[in-house]
Amino acid sequence: MSEPLVIIGNYISPYVRKVLVCLELKGIDYRIDPIAPFVGDEEFSRLSPLRRVPVLRDGDFVLNDSTVICEYLQDRFPQPSLYPADPVMRAKARWLEEYADSYLGDVIIWRMFFQQGVRRFLFNEGSNDEVVRKAREEELPVALDYLESLVPVEGWLFGDLSIADISIASFFRNAAFVRYQIDDARWPKTAAFVSRVLQLAAFQKLAEYENRTIRTPLAQQREVLADMGAPLTETSCGNAAPRYGVMRLG
Ligand SMILES: N[C@@H](CCC(=O)N[C@@H](CS)C(=O)NCC(=O)O)C(=O)O
C-alpha cells in the first residue's frame, strides 16, 4: 500500500483549503502538518523555496503552489474530475482559479486577512486601516461586480463542480474570518453561489478544523487539532519563531 500524501499548511489558508477540498472530493488519503508558513523551520525552507503553503509531499516528490498541486492531483487521480473536459471551459475554469489566487488573494488575504489577523496576532503590529478600508470598500466590490456577471443562479460555473468554484469560495471563506459578508442585495447571485459551494460536505468538514484553528494560539493548534481527530503527520516543520516570508507584502 502506498503512503498517504502529505500536505504542509494551515487550515485557515485559502490556498491550502483549495488543495484539501480537492483531496476530500477525490477521496484521497492524506496527512497534514497544519503549520503557518511564518513559523516554518529550515526543513520548511528546503521544501518550500518561497516559504509558502501549501506544500505537497508524495513520497520523495515535493511540490509547491496550490494550482500546480491541484493539477497534479487531477493527473494522478483523474476521478472525479475537477476540471471541465471541454478545452474552452477548462481554460475558463483555470482563468477563474488564477483570478481567485491572484486578485482575490491580494485583496482578501494580503489587504484584509493579513492586515487584520496575521499582523496583529502573530507579529503584534497594527493594521494599516486605509489599506483595509480600500480593500473592503473599493477593491473587493470590483471583484464582486465581475463575479456577479459570471456565476449561475443555480449549480456550478461550468456544469459539474470544478476548480473554479472551489477556488473562488475558498477565498470568501477567509473574508468571513475578518467579518466580511457579501451584500446579498447588491450581489445576490454571488452571495448565493459562495454560500452554496461552502455548504458542500468537503468544505463543511474542513470548516470544523478551521473554526478551532482560528480561535487557538498558534503554539497550541496542533494539539487541539489532534484532539479533534485531524489526520496529522507525526512530525512538524513548524516550530521556528515567527518571521516574514521571502515575498513580504503588506
Ligand atoms: N501561489 C501560491 C500562493 C500561496 C500563498 O501565498 N500562501 C500563503 C498562505 S495563505 C503563504 O504561505 N504566505 C506566506 C508568505 O508569503 O510569506 C499558491 O497558490 O500556493
The ligand as a MOL file (V3000), in Angstrom:
LIG
                    3D

  0  0  0     0  0            999 V3000
M  V30 BEGIN CTAB
M  V30 COUNTS 20 19 0 0 0
M  V30 BEGIN ATOM
M  V30 1 N 0.6120 30.9540 -5.4130 0
M  V30 2 C 0.7080 30.2830 -4.1430 0
M  V30 3 C 0.3610 31.2480 -3.0110 0
M  V30 4 C 0.4320 30.6000 -1.6460 0
M  V30 5 C 0.4150 31.6230 -0.5210 0
M  V30 6 O 0.5690 32.8440 -0.7240 0
M  V30 7 N 0.2310 31.1140 0.6940 0
M  V30 8 C 0.2610 31.9820 1.8440 0
M  V30 9 C -0.6600 31.4410 2.9460 0
M  V30 10 S -2.3100 31.9310 2.7070 0
M  V30 11 C 1.6560 31.9660 2.4250 0
M  V30 12 O 2.2430 30.9100 2.5360 0
M  V30 13 N 2.1690 33.1480 2.7780 0
M  V30 14 C 3.4360 33.2960 3.4240 0
M  V30 15 C 4.3240 34.2520 2.6840 0
M  V30 16 O 4.0430 34.5840 1.5200 0
M  V30 17 O 5.3000 34.6580 3.3090 0
M  V30 18 C -0.2270 29.0770 -4.1360 0
M  V30 19 O -1.1800 29.0620 -4.9130 0
M  V30 20 O 0.0390 28.1200 -3.4000 0
M  V30 END ATOM
M  V30 BEGIN BOND
M  V30 1 1 1 2
M  V30 2 1 2 3
M  V30 3 1 2 18
M  V30 4 1 3 4
M  V30 5 1 4 5
M  V30 6 2 5 6
M  V30 7 1 5 7
M  V30 8 1 7 8
M  V30 9 1 8 9
M  V30 10 1 8 11
M  V30 11 1 9 10
M  V30 12 2 11 12
M  V30 13 1 11 13
M  V30 14 1 13 14
M  V30 15 1 14 15
M  V30 16 2 15 16
M  V30 17 1 15 17
M  V30 18 2 18 19
M  V30 19 1 18 20
M  V30 END BOND
M  V30 END CTAB
M  END
